[in-house]
Amino acid sequence: MNNHLKHAPASAHLPADLSDALLVGRVWRSDVNGPSVVVVRKGEVFDITAQVATVSDLLDRDDVVAFAHAAQGESLGRVEALIDGALSGADAPMRLLAPCDVQAIKACGVTFAVSLLERVIEEQAGGNPARADELRSSLLKDIGADLSAIKPGSPEAEKLKQQFIARGAWSQYMEVGIGPYAEVFSKSQPMSAVGFGADVGLHPESKWNNPEPEIVLAVNSRAQTVGATLGNDVNLRDIEGRSALLLGKAKDNNASCGIGPFIRLFDEHFTIDTVRNAELRLLIEGSEDGFRLDGESRMREISRDPLDLVSQTSGAHHQYPDGFMLFLGTMFSPIKDRGAPGAGFTHKLGDRVSISSPSLGMLVNHVQLSTTVAPWTFGVRALYRNLAQRGLLN
């Protein structure tokens, strides 16, 4: 973990209206050698695993908000202490985990006009970052349209598609960017996401990569969206740019999925409209070179409504009996040069990535290689063995 950069106070990593926020998540408890489901009420953390063994089970309850408000459990103290512990990197009896467990982890791509352009650039550059700057200027000139104003699947989108086909410039990324069907892919496996304060991993073969700051919806087995959190959809631009068929290699590696710090449940203080109007901030800080990149994303610029993305993921055509977490996509593909002019951005080991939104707090991770971060060993079978040993399965 990166210890060269100063951290903001614990309160800066939590929702601005913490006293009104109903948060659920998971912590690793060394005394039981396993994870516990926690709820945060008015800033106090309660272990409610004796009442509900998994976050998936919790989110599936018809009375999830009322239950989370009332569930009895062991007090684990103030949430700020958990945040401070995660940021310190020191061994502690408890540490924050990703707030989901056995849910599938899905992600939507090309849901913002800016990210659409960057995916087309990756494709045309063939994964070579040196060509990106030139292609970006050329593509913006050729398009001659404000893609953010075009509704995917609309007659206007179809007209633009035919124009691009006639010019031999149509792209598979254009198809999912302005066509009727969203790109939805499997980002990571259940139990594989890393949480607040953890290292995120880059495949060592990648030389052009970036974080993707996103809001992540928590969806139960009935395809009901019950809450939201923050996510880092770590992306290898050179790998995906070689071929879209390498998406799995570009997206799903050890520690390549960061989620957290908590899922905030929808209630009278926080709704899907909060998500629709949310603003996300991305801050990248280099530990060795002093690099700093600061940017913002606005969810109101998304091309598809979040609930449309949920319905394209799950319905009569596809069920998720354990629920799923859904990354909504990003408009932020960092292009600020880091090194040679025109070379654009790529990570360096030790980078600290902070993704924040006032209603959700801040997700902080540090960048390392997927081959050197802690290996993923605690999966679904290990979870249920541990719960059984603790007498927590009915």
C-alpha positions as CSV (number, residue, x, y, z in Angstrom):
1,M,0.0,0.0,0.0
2,N,1.1,3.5,-0.8
3,N,2.2,5.4,2.3
4,H,3.8,8.4,0.6
5,L,0.7,10.4,0.1
6,K,-1.3,12.1,2.8
7,H,-4.9,11.0,3.2
8,A,-8.0,13.2,3.8
9,P,-9.8,12.8,7.1
10,A,-12.0,9.8,7.5
11,S,-15.2,11.9,7.3
12,A,-14.2,12.9,3.7
13,H,-14.5,9.3,2.6
14,L,-18.1,9.0,3.9
15,P,-21.4,10.4,2.6
16,A,-21.7,14.1,3.3
17,D,-25.1,13.4,5.0
18,L,-23.7,10.5,7.1
19,S,-26.3,10.9,9.8
20,D,-29.1,10.2,7.2
21,A,-27.3,7.6,5.2
22,L,-28.3,3.9,5.7
23,L,-25.2,1.9,4.6
24,V,-24.5,-1.8,4.4
25,G,-21.2,-3.5,3.7
26,R,-18.8,-6.2,4.8
27,V,-15.8,-6.4,7.2
28,W,-13.3,-9.1,7.7
29,R,-13.1,-10.1,11.4
30,S,-9.9,-11.8,12.4
31,D,-11.5,-13.2,15.5
32,V,-13.8,-15.4,13.4
33,N,-11.4,-15.6,10.4
34,G,-14.2,-14.5,8.1
35,P,-16.4,-11.8,6.8
36,S,-19.4,-10.2,8.5
37,V,-22.3,-8.2,7.2
38,V,-22.5,-4.8,8.7
39,V,-25.0,-1.9,8.7
40,V,-24.0,1.7,9.4
41,R,-26.6,3.7,11.2
42,K,-25.9,7.3,12.1
43,G,-22.2,6.5,11.8
44,E,-22.1,3.5,14.1
45,V,-21.3,0.1,12.7
46,F,-23.3,-3.0,13.7
47,D,-22.4,-6.6,12.8
48,I,-25.8,-8.1,11.8
49,T,-24.5,-11.5,10.4
50,A,-26.4,-13.4,13.1
51,Q,-29.6,-11.9,11.5
52,V,-28.6,-12.2,7.8
53,A,-25.6,-14.2,6.6
54,T,-24.8,-12.5,3.3
55,V,-25.4,-9.1,1.7
56,S,-27.2,-10.9,-1.1
57,D,-29.7,-12.2,1.4
58,L,-30.1,-8.8,3.0
59,L,-30.8,-7.1,-0.3
60,D,-33.4,-9.7,-1.2
61,R,-35.6,-8.9,1.7
62,D,-38.9,-7.2,0.9
63,D,-38.4,-5.0,4.0
64,V,-34.7,-4.3,3.4
65,V,-34.7,-0.7,4.6
66,A,-36.9,-1.3,7.7
67,F,-34.8,-4.4,8.5
68,A,-31.5,-2.6,8.1
69,H,-32.8,0.2,10.4
70,A,-34.0,-2.3,13.1
71,A,-31.6,-5.3,12.9
72,Q,-29.9,-6.0,16.2
73,G,-26.2,-6.7,16.2
74,E,-22.9,-6.3,17.9
75,S,-21.6,-2.7,17.8
76,L,-18.2,-2.5,16.2
77,G,-17.7,1.2,17.0
78,R,-17.6,4.3,14.7
79,V,-17.3,3.9,11.0
80,E,-14.5,6.5,10.9
81,A,-12.3,4.0,12.8
82,L,-12.8,1.5,10.0
83,I,-11.9,4.1,7.4
84,D,-8.8,5.1,9.3
85,G,-7.7,1.5,9.7
86,A,-8.1,0.8,6.0
87,L,-6.1,3.9,5.1
88,S,-3.3,3.2,7.5
89,G,-2.5,-0.1,5.9
90,A,-1.6,-1.6,9.4
91,D,-2.8,-5.0,10.5
92,A,-6.1,-4.6,12.3
93,P,-8.6,-6.9,13.9
94,M,-11.2,-5.7,11.3
95,R,-10.8,-4.4,7.8
96,L,-13.3,-3.2,5.1
97,L,-14.1,-5.5,2.3
98,A,-16.1,-4.9,-0.9
99,P,-19.7,-4.5,0.2
100,C,-21.1,-7.3,-2.1
101,D,-20.5,-11.0,-1.8
102,V,-22.1,-13.8,-3.9
103,Q,-23.8,-11.4,-6.4
104,A,-22.7,-11.5,-10.0
105,I,-20.6,-8.4,-11.0
106,K,-21.7,-7.0,-14.3
107,A,-20.6,-3.8,-16.1
108,C,-22.0,-1.6,-18.9
109,G,-19.6,0.0,-21.4
110,V,-19.9,2.9,-23.8
111,T,-22.7,4.6,-22.0
112,F,-21.3,8.1,-22.4
113,A,-20.3,10.0,-25.6
114,V,-16.8,10.6,-24.4
115,S,-16.1,7.0,-23.5
116,L,-17.6,6.0,-26.9
117,L,-15.0,8.2,-28.7
118,E,-12.2,6.8,-26.6
119,R,-13.2,3.1,-27.3
120,V,-13.3,3.9,-31.0
121,I,-9.8,5.5,-30.7
122,E,-8.5,2.4,-28.9
123,E,-9.9,0.2,-31.7
124,Q,-8.4,2.3,-34.5
125,A,-5.1,2.7,-32.7
126,G,-4.9,-1.1,-32.3
127,G,-3.8,-0.6,-28.6
128,N,-1.0,1.8,-29.5
129,P,-1.2,4.9,-27.3
130,A,1.2,6.8,-29.5
131,R,-1.6,7.1,-32.2
132,A,-4.4,8.2,-29.8
133,D,-3.9,11.9,-29.9
134,E,-3.9,12.1,-33.7
135,L,-6.9,9.8,-34.0
136,R,-8.8,11.8,-31.5
137,S,-8.5,15.0,-33.5
138,S,-9.4,13.2,-36.7
139,L,-12.4,11.4,-35.3
140,L,-13.9,14.5,-33.7
141,K,-13.6,16.3,-37.1
142,D,-15.2,13.3,-39.0
143,I,-18.2,12.8,-36.7
144,G,-19.6,16.3,-37.0
145,A,-22.3,15.5,-34.5
146,D,-22.8,15.8,-30.8
147,L,-23.1,12.2,-29.8
148,S,-24.3,13.1,-26.3
149,A,-27.5,14.5,-27.8
150,I,-28.4,11.3,-29.7
151,K,-30.7,8.9,-28.0
152,P,-29.4,5.3,-28.5
153,G,-31.7,3.3,-30.8
154,S,-33.6,6.4,-32.0
155,P,-34.2,7.2,-35.7
156,E,-31.5,9.9,-35.4
157,A,-29.1,7.3,-34.2
158,E,-30.0,4.9,-37.1
159,K,-29.5,7.7,-39.6
160,L,-26.0,8.5,-38.2
161,K,-25.2,4.8,-38.3
162,Q,-26.1,4.6,-42.0
163,Q,-23.9,7.6,-42.7
164,F,-20.9,6.0,-40.9
165,I,-21.5,2.7,-42.7
166,A,-21.5,4.5,-46.1
167,R,-18.2,6.1,-45.2
168,G,-16.7,2.8,-44.0
169,A,-16.3,4.2,-40.6
170,W,-18.8,2.2,-38.5
171,S,-17.4,0.6,-35.3
172,Q,-18.6,-2.1,-33.0
173,Y,-18.3,0.5,-30.2
174,M,-20.7,2.8,-32.2
175,E,-23.1,-0.1,-32.3
176,V,-23.4,-0.4,-28.5
177,G,-22.9,3.4,-28.0
178,I,-25.9,4.6,-30.1
179,G,-27.6,1.4,-31.1
180,P,-30.6,-0.2,-29.3
181,Y,-28.6,-2.7,-27.2
182,A,-26.3,-1.8,-24.4
183,E,-23.0,-3.4,-23.9
184,V,-23.2,-5.5,-20.7
185,F,-20.3,-7.8,-19.7
186,S,-19.1,-9.8,-16.7
187,K,-16.6,-7.6,-15.0
188,S,-15.5,-9.9,-12.2
189,Q,-16.5,-13.0,-10.4
190,P,-18.6,-13.2,-7.2
191,M,-16.4,-12.6,-4.1
192,S,-13.4,-11.3,-6.2
193,A,-13.9,-7.5,-5.8
194,V,-11.6,-5.6,-3.6
195,G,-12.8,-2.9,-1.2
196,F,-11.9,0.4,0.2
197,G,-8.2,0.9,0.9
198,A,-7.1,-2.2,-1.0
199,D,-4.7,-2.5,-3.9
200,V,-6.1,-2.8,-7.4
201,G,-4.3,-4.9,-9.9
202,L,-3.0,-4.3,-13.5
203,H,-2.0,-7.2,-15.7
204,P,1.8,-6.9,-16.1
205,E,1.6,-7.0,-19.9
206,S,-0.4,-3.8,-20.1
207,K,1.4,-0.5,-20.9
208,W,-1.7,1.7,-21.5
209,N,-4.3,1.6,-18.8
210,N,-6.5,3.7,-16.6
211,P,-9.1,3.7,-13.8
212,E,-12.8,4.0,-14.7
213,P,-14.8,5.8,-12.0
214,E,-18.4,4.6,-11.9
215,I,-21.5,4.3,-9.9
216,V,-22.5,0.7,-9.2
217,L,-26.1,-0.3,-8.6
218,A,-27.0,-3.0,-6.2
219,V,-29.8,-5.2,-7.7
220,N,-31.5,-8.1,-6.0
221,S,-32.7,-11.4,-7.4
222,R,-36.0,-9.8,-8.5
223,A,-34.1,-7.2,-10.6
224,Q,-35.1,-4.5,-8.1
225,T,-32.5,-1.8,-7.7
226,V,-32.1,-1.3,-3.9
227,G,-29.0,0.8,-3.5
228,A,-25.8,2.1,-5.0
229,T,-22.1,2.4,-4.3
230,L,-18.8,3.5,-6.1
231,G,-16.6,1.4,-8.3
232,N,-13.3,1.4,-10.2
233,D,-13.6,-0.7,-13.4
234,V,-9.9,-1.0,-13.9
235,N,-9.3,-1.0,-17.7
236,L,-6.4,-2.1,-19.9
237,R,-6.7,0.1,-23.0
238,D,-3.9,-1.5,-25.0
239,I,-5.3,-5.0,-24.5
240,E,-8.9,-4.2,-25.4
241,G,-7.7,-2.0,-28.2
242,R,-6.1,-4.9,-30.0
243,S,-9.4,-6.7,-30.1
244,A,-12.8,-6.5,-28.4
245,L,-12.6,-10.3,-28.0
246,L,-9.8,-9.7,-25.5
247,L,-12.3,-7.9,-23.2
248,G,-12.0,-10.6,-20.5
249,K,-8.2,-10.2,-20.4
250,A,-8.5,-6.4,-20.3
251,K,-11.2,-6.3,-17.6
252,D,-11.0,-9.4,-15.4
253,N,-7.7,-9.9,-13.6
254,N,-6.8,-10.3,-9.9
255,A,-7.9,-7.2,-8.0
256,S,-9.1,-5.5,-11.2
257,C,-12.5,-4.6,-9.7
258,G,-12.8,-2.1,-6.8
259,I,-16.1,-1.5,-5.1
260,G,-17.0,0.5,-2.0
261,P,-16.8,1.7,0.6
262,F,-20.5,0.8,1.4
263,I,-23.7,0.2,-0.5
264,R,-26.1,3.0,0.3
265,L,-29.7,1.8,0.4
266,F,-32.4,3.7,-1.4
267,D,-34.8,5.5,1.1
268,E,-36.4,8.9,1.5
269,H,-32.9,10.5,1.6
270,F,-31.3,8.7,-1.3
271,T,-33.1,7.5,-4.5
272,I,-32.5,6.5,-8.1
273,D,-32.9,10.2,-9.0
274,T,-29.9,11.0,-6.7
275,V,-27.9,8.6,-8.9
276,R,-29.3,10.1,-12.1
277,N,-28.1,13.6,-11.0
278,A,-24.9,12.5,-9.2
279,E,-21.5,14.0,-10.0
280,L,-18.3,11.8,-9.6
281,R,-14.8,13.1,-9.0
282,L,-11.7,11.2,-10.0
283,L,-8.4,12.0,-8.5
284,I,-5.2,10.2,-9.5
285,E,-2.0,10.9,-7.5
286,G,1.4,9.5,-8.4
287,S,3.5,8.5,-5.3
288,E,6.9,8.8,-7.0
289,D,6.5,11.4,-9.9
290,G,4.1,13.8,-8.2
291,F,1.6,13.4,-11.1
292,R,-1.9,14.7,-10.3
293,L,-5.0,14.3,-12.5
294,D,-8.3,15.6,-11.3
295,G,-11.6,15.4,-13.2
296,E,-15.4,15.1,-12.9
297,S,-18.1,13.1,-14.5
298,R,-21.8,14.0,-14.5
299,M,-24.4,11.2,-14.5
300,R,-26.9,13.4,-16.2
301,E,-24.8,13.0,-19.4
302,I,-25.3,9.2,-19.5
303,S,-26.8,8.0,-22.8
304,R,-29.1,5.3,-21.2
305,D,-31.1,5.6,-18.1
306,P,-29.7,3.5,-15.2
307,L,-32.9,1.5,-14.9
308,D,-32.9,0.8,-18.6
309,L,-29.4,-0.7,-18.1
310,V,-30.8,-2.9,-15.3
311,S,-33.6,-4.1,-17.5
312,Q,-31.2,-4.9,-20.4
313,T,-29.2,-7.0,-17.9
314,S,-31.9,-8.9,-16.1
315,G,-35.5,-9.8,-17.0
316,A,-37.3,-12.7,-18.7
317,H,-34.2,-13.2,-20.9
318,H,-31.8,-13.6,-17.9
319,Q,-32.2,-14.1,-14.2
320,Y,-29.7,-13.6,-11.4
321,P,-30.9,-15.6,-8.4
322,D,-28.2,-14.1,-6.1
323,G,-28.6,-10.6,-7.4
324,F,-26.0,-8.5,-9.2
325,M,-23.9,-5.4,-9.0
326,L,-24.0,-3.3,-12.1
327,F,-21.3,-0.8,-13.1
328,L,-23.1,2.0,-15.1
329,G,-20.1,3.1,-17.2
330,T,-17.9,6.1,-17.2
331,M,-17.5,9.3,-19.2
332,F,-13.9,9.8,-17.9
333,S,-11.1,8.3,-19.9
334,P,-8.0,10.3,-18.8
335,I,-6.0,11.6,-21.7
336,K,-3.6,14.1,-19.9
337,D,-0.1,13.4,-21.0
338,R,2.1,11.6,-18.4
339,G,5.5,11.5,-20.0
340,A,6.0,12.0,-23.7
341,P,3.8,14.6,-25.4
342,G,0.8,13.0,-27.1
343,A,1.3,9.7,-25.2
344,G,-1.7,10.3,-23.0
345,F,-2.2,8.8,-19.5
346,T,-1.3,5.5,-18.1
347,H,-0.9,4.3,-14.5
348,K,2.3,3.9,-12.6
349,L,2.7,1.5,-9.8
350,G,1.8,3.2,-6.5
351,D,-0.8,5.5,-7.9
352,R,-3.6,6.4,-5.5
353,V,-7.0,6.5,-7.2
354,S,-9.8,8.3,-5.3
355,I,-13.4,8.1,-6.7
356,S,-16.0,10.2,-4.9
357,S,-19.5,11.5,-4.9
358,P,-21.1,13.5,-2.0
359,S,-23.9,11.0,-1.4
360,L,-21.7,7.9,-1.5
361,G,-18.4,9.0,0.0
362,M,-15.1,8.0,-1.5
363,L,-13.5,4.8,-2.8
364,V,-9.7,4.8,-2.4
365,N,-7.4,2.2,-4.0
366,H,-3.7,1.9,-4.8
367,V,-2.3,0.5,-8.0
368,Q,-0.1,-2.5,-8.2
369,L,0.3,-5.5,-10.5
370,S,-2.3,-8.2,-10.5
371,T,0.6,-10.7,-10.1
372,T,1.9,-9.1,-6.9
373,V,-1.2,-8.1,-5.0
374,A,-2.7,-10.6,-2.5
375,P,-4.0,-13.6,-4.4
376,W,-7.7,-14.2,-4.4
377,T,-8.3,-17.3,-2.3
378,F,-11.6,-16.7,-0.3
379,G,-14.4,-17.6,-2.7
380,V,-18.0,-18.7,-2.4
381,R,-17.2,-22.1,-1.0
382,A,-14.9,-20.7,1.6
383,L,-17.6,-18.2,2.6
384,Y,-20.2,-20.8,3.2
385,R,-17.7,-23.1,5.0
386,N,-16.9,-20.2,7.3
387,L,-20.5,-19.3,7.9
388,A,-21.3,-23.0,8.7
389,Q,-18.4,-23.2,11.2
390,R,-19.9,-20.1,12.9
391,G,-23.3,-21.6,13.0
392,L,-24.8,-18.9,10.9
393,L,-26.5,-21.0,8.2
394,N,-30.1,-22.0,8.7
